[in-house]
């Protein structure tokens, strides 16, 4: 099993991207390294194998990179939460506030049945605004959120508090 410090060594910190003052966590070197990428998916798979999940809910677009192989490894469904206008059939939709302006996320209305046990997956937990919008979408669908899982959590932005009472798991904490 890969250790968090082995993964951490691969993360590239990119200052002032996409704008001044942001220290961007570039996880692409993990995806490029087969041992690290497989090891990362196995860390999540190990944690959730006994959880009797019905689906992994992945957030566009970097959440898809983690969510798709994880759903396949667990043998559960994959639900795609997408930017507006991408999903062809009726959706639940949530608009949430960003630092400047708003953003919207959508999920097919029939993707998650009431009572389904689901896991939210994304690459980085920052302020938690994005994952909170997804937990609201899952609330619209009356799903049961087992946990929200991330590769990296930026603890100083308190996203974990924003998501409460949903439990949060992150492999790497900053
Ligand atoms: P938030 O809604 O603030 O939690 O932001 C979460 C989304 O923005 C995630 O999907 C991340 O991909 C991205 N993000 C925010 N801050 C960073 C960062 N410092 N490095 C990499 N990605 C980030």
Boltz pocket constraint, residues with backbone or C-beta under 6 A from the ligand:
constraints:
  - pocket:
      binder: B
      contacts: [[A, 17], [A, 22], [A, 23], [A, 24], [A, 25], [A, 26], [A, 59], [A, 60], [A, 62], [A, 122], [A, 123], [A, 124], [A, 125], [A, 126], [A, 127], [A, 128], [A, 129], [A, 130], [A, 131], [A, 154], [A, 159]]
      max_distance: 6.0
